[in-house]
Amino acid sequence: MDKQMIQLFINIVGEKNVKQSQAQLLAYSYDATANYQSMPDLVLSPRNTEQVSKILKICNEHRIPIVPRGSGSNLAAGTVPNQGGVVLLFNHMNQIIDFDKENLTITVQPGMITADICNFVERENLFYPPDPSSMKISTIGGNISENSGGLRGLKYGVTKDYVKGLTAVLPNGEVLKTGGKLAKDVAGYDLTSLLVGSEGTLAVITEITLKLIPLPKYKMTSIAYFHSLEEAAKTVSAIIANKIIPVTLEFLDRKTIDAVEQFMKIGLSTDVEAMLILEQDGELTQVEQDVKLMTKIAVENGAIFTKIASDDVEAENLKTARRVALSALSRLRPTTILEDATVPRSAIAEMVRMVDEIAERYKLTIATFGHAGDGNLHPTCLTDARDQEELKRVEEAFEEIFEAALSLGGTISGEHGIGEMKAPYLEWKVGESGIQLMKGIKAAFDPNNIMNPGKIFAKETKKRVVLQHVN
């Protein structure tokens, strides 16, 4: 990018908010996705919607790619600037704009850390439920872009269920406002929902109005250990079949339990094949009833040990054990590739079995954990990117895992998004007509294709695999 162009951006945000040295740009050339890296030409930190609008007008006029970026915790290469251009940071746009107790909403800027939002509203006896595992570092803007889930998603839903309104800047610099504090709004197309999960490919979001709910009065957490993965998966299905909707129903296999215990040293049993973490919240009588019944169901389905957390500290340790699963596993080998194949709850047991069979056939180490209550499993392969032969087997194994999920009525992504990594498989899920419709929407918003180009839509769809040795 020439000096004259760079000066235009400096005039908007100030020299201190422009990063252009190779050392500075390197930090924004990758995200949390293994094996994807590309250098941006410039990194800008705007302070408000007006500055974002001015930046986009220049980028649109000169066909400069623009990549909105949160904390870089994306797991599908969604924030890698694969065509160079400008990376937009929101480190200055991280404030609460409005907190409205009367309407139970909070309006924030996209750079605010998700956990900070949760902590703020809980001090006011209110609740923002979405809690991705990266919530202590991920930004709300990133959560909006990916429609992030979390441990509490089974009972409370995901990010999109709490987004009431948005302020977004379109690629031509125009400012769009959608939704608001209303309980109902069906005036035209639901543009708010369209922008949530669009991965920065349609517009840049600069303000977010979130729905809040009353903070639950009580919660209880318990664990159950099993000698087989299938027993744990069947327990999940049985709990849901008994019409219990826990706030958290998380699954860890033996490899994950062992890695977490090595990392945290909190006394997890490592001589078992699987563990469930169960939590319920609400009124005390209902909470106690549900936790006791879930424990009973676990025992009936083969649990060899169950325990209810004795206090908040023990309960938090158990939930933290799940949140750090990826970090714990990533210590074991140089490269960690985490996916999120998602299936209907009733198919969890079969999906777990299929993942294990695929891992064995390709001679790979794949640990599995995830949000078992909503069928969102995270097969995580421990590998080494320097071993090209093994990496080829990893790619083939994940292709079969995606196909396995689809064959069970599932999807190729429950919460991580498509980004660049999964783009070659999107047509497997939505079909050619779905791809063409999405491309039409993209073109209507962004005719010059400057918004996070190269994401969601692949140059070429992968040939669909035919599963072998999977019954």
Summary of the structure (lengths in Angstrom):
residues: 471
radius of gyration: 22.4
end to end distance: 54.4
largest distance: 70.9
contacts: 1669
relative contact order: 0.12
helix: 39%
strand: 21%
